[in-house]
Amino acid sequence: MSRTDPRMRLAAPSMKKRILFTLALCGVIALGGRAVLGDRGFFEVWRKKSAFRELSGQVQALREENLSLTREIQALRSDPLAIERIAREELGYSRPGEITFIFREDQGPQLTAKP
């Protein structure tokens, strides 16, 4: 009998099938590695999302600062007390008859050279 046993055919795959399986496995591994480590892979997307959250926080802080400055501009255009406050704080102005005290920061003991 020259017929081969059907169980033997299933047990010993042909060389062609082995090569195709190996190539398919290598392809899957390569695609998986690229999906994780590639230009648009998991780690890169994770870094981009982190950068996006950080930049979103900065944008929010700048919007709040912009709103505050807009309110201050409106106050300076319409409120004389706001103008007076800025003149007193930033320019050191005072009303006639007021006494202004200027406190300097303590710079600690200073060394002087003796001739």
CNS distance restraints for C-alpha pairs under 8 A (distance, minus, plus):
assign (resid   4 and name CA) (resid   8 and name CA) 7.20 0.50 0.50
assign (resid   4 and name CA) (resid   9 and name CA) 7.78 0.50 0.50
assign (resid   5 and name CA) (resid   9 and name CA) 6.99 0.50 0.50
assign (resid   6 and name CA) (resid  10 and name CA) 6.76 0.50 0.50
assign (resid   7 and name CA) (resid  11 and name CA) 6.28 0.50 0.50
assign (resid   8 and name CA) (resid  12 and name CA) 6.15 0.50 0.50
assign (resid   9 and name CA) (resid  13 and name CA) 6.72 0.50 0.50
assign (resid  13 and name CA) (resid  17 and name CA) 6.35 0.50 0.50
assign (resid  13 and name CA) (resid  18 and name CA) 6.91 0.50 0.50
assign (resid  14 and name CA) (resid  18 and name CA) 6.53 0.50 0.50
assign (resid  15 and name CA) (resid  19 and name CA) 6.24 0.50 0.50
assign (resid  16 and name CA) (resid  20 and name CA) 6.22 0.50 0.50
assign (resid  17 and name CA) (resid  21 and name CA) 6.03 0.50 0.50
assign (resid  18 and name CA) (resid  22 and name CA) 6.08 0.50 0.50
assign (resid  19 and name CA) (resid  23 and name CA) 6.09 0.50 0.50
assign (resid  20 and name CA) (resid  24 and name CA) 6.03 0.50 0.50
assign (resid  21 and name CA) (resid  25 and name CA) 6.06 0.50 0.50
assign (resid  22 and name CA) (resid  26 and name CA) 6.13 0.50 0.50
assign (resid  23 and name CA) (resid  27 and name CA) 6.07 0.50 0.50
assign (resid  24 and name CA) (resid  28 and name CA) 6.19 0.50 0.50
assign (resid  25 and name CA) (resid  29 and name CA) 6.20 0.50 0.50
assign (resid  26 and name CA) (resid  30 and name CA) 6.04 0.50 0.50
assign (resid  27 and name CA) (resid  31 and name CA) 6.08 0.50 0.50
assign (resid  28 and name CA) (resid  32 and name CA) 6.00 0.50 0.50
assign (resid  29 and name CA) (resid  33 and name CA) 6.05 0.50 0.50
assign (resid  30 and name CA) (resid  34 and name CA) 6.14 0.50 0.50
assign (resid  31 and name CA) (resid  35 and name CA) 6.06 0.50 0.50
assign (resid  32 and name CA) (resid  36 and name CA) 6.34 0.50 0.50
assign (resid  33 and name CA) (resid  37 and name CA) 5.77 0.50 0.50
assign (resid  33 and name CA) (resid  38 and name CA) 7.24 0.50 0.50
assign (resid  34 and name CA) (resid  38 and name CA) 4.39 0.50 0.50
assign (resid  34 and name CA) (resid  39 and name CA) 7.86 0.50 0.50
assign (resid  34 and name CA) (resid  41 and name CA) 6.41 0.50 0.50
assign (resid  35 and name CA) (resid  40 and name CA) 7.17 0.50 0.50
assign (resid  35 and name CA) (resid  41 and name CA) 4.56 0.50 0.50
assign (resid  35 and name CA) (resid  42 and name CA) 6.38 0.50 0.50
assign (resid  36 and name CA) (resid  41 and name CA) 4.56 0.50 0.50
assign (resid  36 and name CA) (resid  42 and name CA) 4.70 0.50 0.50
assign (resid  36 and name CA) (resid  43 and name CA) 6.31 0.50 0.50
assign (resid  37 and name CA) (resid  41 and name CA) 5.14 0.50 0.50
assign (resid  37 and name CA) (resid  42 and name CA) 6.63 0.50 0.50
assign (resid  37 and name CA) (resid  43 and name CA) 6.33 0.50 0.50
assign (resid  37 and name CA) (resid  44 and name CA) 7.48 0.50 0.50
assign (resid  38 and name CA) (resid  42 and name CA) 7.84 0.50 0.50
assign (resid  38 and name CA) (resid  44 and name CA) 7.56 0.50 0.50
assign (resid  39 and name CA) (resid  44 and name CA) 6.57 0.50 0.50
assign (resid  40 and name CA) (resid  44 and name CA) 5.87 0.50 0.50
assign (resid  40 and name CA) (resid  45 and name CA) 6.38 0.50 0.50
assign (resid  41 and name CA) (resid  45 and name CA) 6.20 0.50 0.50
assign (resid  42 and name CA) (resid  46 and name CA) 6.11 0.50 0.50
assign (resid  43 and name CA) (resid  47 and name CA) 6.25 0.50 0.50
assign (resid  44 and name CA) (resid  48 and name CA) 6.16 0.50 0.50
assign (resid  45 and name CA) (resid  49 and name CA) 6.12 0.50 0.50
assign (resid  46 and name CA) (resid  50 and name CA) 6.29 0.50 0.50
assign (resid  47 and name CA) (resid  51 and name CA) 6.21 0.50 0.50
assign (resid  48 and name CA) (resid  52 and name CA) 6.01 0.50 0.50
assign (resid  49 and name CA) (resid  53 and name CA) 6.22 0.50 0.50
assign (resid  50 and name CA) (resid  54 and name CA) 6.34 0.50 0.50
assign (resid  51 and name CA) (resid  55 and name CA) 6.12 0.50 0.50
assign (resid  52 and name CA) (resid  56 and name CA) 5.98 0.50 0.50
assign (resid  53 and name CA) (resid  57 and name CA) 6.28 0.50 0.50
assign (resid  54 and name CA) (resid  58 and name CA) 6.43 0.50 0.50
assign (resid  55 and name CA) (resid  59 and name CA) 6.11 0.50 0.50
assign (resid  56 and name CA) (resid  60 and name CA) 6.18 0.50 0.50
assign (resid  57 and name CA) (resid  61 and name CA) 6.24 0.50 0.50
assign (resid  58 and name CA) (resid  62 and name CA) 6.17 0.50 0.50
assign (resid  59 and name CA) (resid  63 and name CA) 6.12 0.50 0.50
assign (resid  60 and name CA) (resid  64 and name CA) 6.29 0.50 0.50
assign (resid  61 and name CA) (resid  65 and name CA) 6.23 0.50 0.50
assign (resid  62 and name CA) (resid  66 and name CA) 5.97 0.50 0.50
assign (resid  63 and name CA) (resid  67 and name CA) 6.16 0.50 0.50
assign (resid  64 and name CA) (resid  68 and name CA) 6.22 0.50 0.50
assign (resid  65 and name CA) (resid  69 and name CA) 6.17 0.50 0.50
assign (resid  66 and name CA) (resid  70 and name CA) 6.09 0.50 0.50
assign (resid  67 and name CA) (resid  71 and name CA) 6.27 0.50 0.50
assign (resid  68 and name CA) (resid  72 and name CA) 6.26 0.50 0.50
assign (resid  69 and name CA) (resid  73 and name CA) 6.11 0.50 0.50
assign (resid  70 and name CA) (resid  74 and name CA) 6.27 0.50 0.50
assign (resid  71 and name CA) (resid  75 and name CA) 6.18 0.50 0.50
assign (resid  72 and name CA) (resid  76 and name CA) 6.12 0.50 0.50
assign (resid  73 and name CA) (resid  77 and name CA) 6.23 0.50 0.50
assign (resid  74 and name CA) (resid  78 and name CA) 6.31 0.50 0.50
assign (resid  75 and name CA) (resid  79 and name CA) 5.10 0.50 0.50
assign (resid  75 and name CA) (resid  82 and name CA) 6.15 0.50 0.50
assign (resid  76 and name CA) (resid  80 and name CA) 7.15 0.50 0.50
assign (resid  76 and name CA) (resid  82 and name CA) 5.70 0.50 0.50
assign (resid  76 and name CA) (resid  83 and name CA) 5.54 0.50 0.50
assign (resid  79 and name CA) (resid  83 and name CA) 6.74 0.50 0.50
assign (resid  80 and name CA) (resid  84 and name CA) 6.25 0.50 0.50
assign (resid  81 and name CA) (resid  85 and name CA) 6.08 0.50 0.50
assign (resid  82 and name CA) (resid  86 and name CA) 6.30 0.50 0.50
assign (resid  83 and name CA) (resid  87 and name CA) 6.20 0.50 0.50
assign (resid  84 and name CA) (resid  88 and name CA) 6.11 0.50 0.50
assign (resid  85 and name CA) (resid  89 and name CA) 6.08 0.50 0.50
assign (resid  86 and name CA) (resid  90 and name CA) 5.67 0.50 0.50
assign (resid  86 and name CA) (resid  91 and name CA) 7.32 0.50 0.50
assign (resid  87 and name CA) (resid  91 and name CA) 5.05 0.50 0.50
assign (resid  87 and name CA) (resid  92 and name CA) 6.49 0.50 0.50
assign (resid  87 and name CA) (resid  93 and name CA) 5.76 0.50 0.50
assign (resid  88 and name CA) (resid  92 and name CA) 4.77 0.50 0.50
assign (resid  88 and name CA) (resid  93 and name CA) 4.64 0.50 0.50
assign (resid  88 and name CA) (resid  94 and name CA) 6.21 0.50 0.50
assign (resid  89 and name CA) (resid  93 and name CA) 7.67 0.50 0.50
assign (resid  94 and name CA) (resid  98 and name CA) 6.30 0.50 0.50
assign (resid  94 and name CA) (resid  99 and name CA) 7.85 0.50 0.50
assign (resid  94 and name CA) (resid 100 and name CA) 7.15 0.50 0.50
